[in-house]
Amino acid sequence: MVNYILLYKIRKCIKSIIKEKIDEGELATTEHSCVGCVVDDLSWEIYYLLKERDEKKK
């Protein structure tokens, strides 16, 4: 079962980090780039990594 609250918290954290990096000029963006799409993909990957880690602890 997907824990959407955890996923939302991960997404929110990643989005703020990416926006900060863009503002500082550390990440380049184009007119066609979608920060939300990148954040969603990263959030799911991190979520599954955390879930996998928790399952290994059991």
N, C-alpha and C positions, 0 to 999 in steps of 0.2 A: 504494500500500500504506500502511496506517495504522501509524504508529509509536506503539504503545500505551504504551511507556515514556515517551515525551515527553508524551503525553496525560495519563498518570498524574501526572507531575511538575507539569504545568500545573494539573491538578485539585487536587492537594494544596496548591499555593501559593494558588490562588484561595480554596479552602475556609478556609484559615487566615486570610486577609485578611478574608473575610466574617464569620467567627466573631468576630474581633477587633473589627470595626466594630459588630456586634450587641452585644457586651459593653460597648462604649463608648457605646452608645445612638445611634450614627450611622445605623443602619438599623433600621427598624421591622419587626417580625415579628408574625404572627398565629398562632393555634392551627392554622390550616390551611396555613401556609406550609411549604414543603419546601426547606431550604437545599441539600440534595444535588441536587435537580432543577435549581435555578438554577445551581449550580456545574457540573453536567454540561453544560448548555446553553452557558454561558460558555466552558468548556474546549474544547468542539468548535469554537466560533467562533474562538477564539484559535488553536487548532491549524491550522485552515484558513487563517487569515490568515498564520501563519508559513510554512506550506507554499507558499502562493501567492507570498510574498515570496522564498522560496528558489528557486522555479521561475523567477522573473523575473531572478534573479542569474545563472542559467545561460545 
